[in-house]
Structures are given as structure tokens and as C-alpha cells.
């Protein structure tokens, strides 16, 4: 039986160790990206602006995927959580700009709250690298 190497990708957030998570994990050809928000240190990017938050999040996801040895074209699934579903068009516009031709399976749901009341969007992603 062969062992598949596990690669943990860190965002450098101080709470990764205390909470026990990684920004992304790659095992074999599968990469799972944890729930990602528009936070940079202590700053919320795009406070009150779902479109700007979504763009920020997708750039962070892209960075994590690049560190895992793949890219946005490898994403097969996104899960979008928003605290205000009435902002779906803003969120969807940003998502569409990143995934226009890729078109991963995607879900968008409204949730009661995220970890900070100023966050409007959180996104998870799954990527699968296909080697031919």
C-alpha cells in the first residue's frame, strides 16, 4: 500500500494553530480550501461590500491553490456562505468573473452569522488536479 503525502498550506493566521486548521490541505490530487473570509490581519477588506469581499476571498483562495501546486482552473466546487442573501447578485458577479469559463459546481446559502459581524461572505473550495 502506498502512502499519499499530506501538504498543509498555512495562511499565517495566528489562530490556525490554536483552532487547529489549515488554509488548505492537499492529499494526492485533491485540495480542500477552508472557509475563507475577507480578513487581512485585523482589517476587513470591503466592509459592507459583498462584491469586494468576494473578490478578496477568491484571490486568497487562488493564492492557497498556487501554494498547493494548482490553480483556479482545478476548482470543481465552491460553497458560498453569506449573511445577507439579498446580496447574491454582487457575490455572484464576483464569482462569475473568476469562474466564467471554469464553472464549478457551486452552492450559495444564507447563514445567521460569520465569525465577525462585518463579514458578509465566506467561501470554501475543492480542487482536483487532473494529470493526463
C-alpha positions as CSV (number, residue, x, y, z in Angstrom):
1,X,0.0,0.0,0.0
2,X,1.4,3.4,-1.0
3,X,1.2,6.4,1.3
4,X,-0.1,9.7,0.0
5,X,1.7,12.7,1.2
6,X,-0.3,15.4,3.0
7,X,0.6,19.0,2.5
8,X,-0.9,21.6,4.8
9,X,-0.9,25.2,3.5
10,X,-0.9,28.0,6.0
11,X,-2.2,31.5,5.6
12,X,-0.1,32.6,8.5
13,X,-3.1,33.5,10.7
14,X,-2.2,33.3,14.4
15,X,-5.3,31.3,15.2
16,X,-4.6,28.4,12.8
17,X,-2.5,26.6,15.5
18,X,-4.9,27.3,18.4
19,X,-8.0,26.4,16.4
20,X,-6.2,23.5,14.6
21,X,-6.8,24.1,11.0
22,X,-5.0,25.0,7.7
23,X,-5.9,27.4,5.0
24,X,-5.8,24.4,2.6
25,X,-4.9,20.8,2.6
26,X,-3.6,18.7,-0.3
27,X,-3.7,15.0,-0.3
28,X,-2.9,13.4,-3.6
29,X,-4.7,15.3,-6.4
30,X,-7.4,16.7,-4.1
31,X,-7.1,20.1,-2.4
32,X,-9.7,21.4,0.1
33,X,-9.6,25.1,0.9
34,X,-11.1,26.1,4.3
35,X,-13.7,28.7,4.8
36,X,-12.1,31.9,3.7
37,X,-13.1,35.5,4.5
38,X,-12.0,39.0,3.5
39,X,-9.8,39.5,6.5
40,X,-6.2,40.7,6.3
41,X,-4.7,40.7,9.7
42,X,-7.0,42.9,11.8
43,X,-8.6,44.6,8.7
44,X,-11.8,43.5,7.0
45,X,-11.4,44.2,3.3
46,X,-14.5,45.7,1.7
47,X,-16.5,46.3,4.9
48,X,-20.2,46.4,3.9
49,X,-19.4,45.5,0.2
50,X,-20.2,41.9,-0.7
51,X,-18.7,42.2,-4.2
52,X,-15.3,43.5,-2.8
53,X,-15.3,40.9,-0.1
54,X,-15.9,38.1,-2.6
55,X,-13.1,39.3,-4.9
56,X,-10.7,39.4,-1.9
57,X,-11.7,35.9,-0.8
58,X,-11.3,34.4,-4.3
59,X,-7.8,36.0,-4.6
60,X,-6.9,34.4,-1.2
61,X,-8.2,31.0,-2.4
62,X,-6.2,31.4,-5.6
63,X,-3.0,32.1,-3.6
64,X,-3.6,29.0,-1.4
65,X,-4.1,26.9,-4.5
66,X,-1.0,28.2,-6.1
67,X,0.9,27.2,-3.0
68,X,-0.6,23.7,-3.3
69,X,0.6,23.4,-6.9
70,X,-2.6,24.1,-8.8
71,X,-4.9,27.0,-9.8
72,X,-8.4,28.2,-10.1
73,X,-8.9,26.0,-13.2
74,X,-8.7,23.0,-10.9
75,X,-11.6,24.0,-8.7
76,X,-14.6,21.7,-9.1
77,X,-16.8,23.0,-6.2
78,X,-17.3,26.2,-4.2
79,X,-19.5,26.7,-1.2
80,X,-20.6,30.3,-0.6
81,X,-22.0,31.4,2.8
82,X,-23.5,34.9,3.1
83,X,-25.2,36.7,6.0
84,X,-27.4,38.5,3.5
85,X,-28.8,36.5,0.6
86,X,-30.2,39.7,-0.9
87,X,-26.5,40.4,-1.9
88,X,-26.5,37.3,-4.1
89,X,-26.1,39.2,-7.3
90,X,-23.0,41.1,-6.1
91,X,-21.5,37.9,-4.8
92,X,-22.4,36.0,-8.0
93,X,-21.0,38.7,-10.2
94,X,-17.5,38.4,-8.5
95,X,-17.7,34.6,-8.6
96,X,-18.6,34.7,-12.2
97,X,-15.7,37.0,-13.0
98,X,-13.3,34.4,-11.5
99,X,-15.1,31.3,-12.8
100,X,-16.7,32.4,-16.1
101,X,-15.3,29.6,-18.2
102,X,-14.4,27.2,-15.3
103,X,-18.0,27.0,-14.0
104,X,-17.5,24.8,-10.9
105,X,-20.5,23.3,-9.1
106,X,-21.5,25.9,-6.5
107,X,-23.8,26.5,-3.6
108,X,-24.8,29.8,-2.0
109,X,-26.7,29.8,1.3
110,X,-27.6,32.4,3.8
111,X,-26.3,31.9,7.3
112,X,-27.2,33.6,10.6
113,X,-23.7,34.9,11.2
114,X,-20.0,34.6,10.4
115,X,-17.1,35.0,13.0
116,X,-17.2,38.8,12.7
117,X,-20.4,40.8,12.2
118,X,-18.8,42.9,9.5
119,X,-18.1,39.9,7.3
120,X,-20.7,39.3,4.6
121,X,-19.2,36.3,2.8
122,X,-17.2,33.1,3.4
123,X,-16.2,30.7,0.7
124,X,-14.8,27.1,0.7
125,X,-13.4,25.4,-2.4
126,X,-12.5,22.0,-3.6
127,X,-9.9,21.5,-6.3
128,X,-8.9,18.3,-8.1
129,X,-5.7,18.3,-10.2
130,X,-6.1,16.0,-13.2
131,X,-2.9,14.6,-14.6
132,X,-3.1,13.2,-18.1
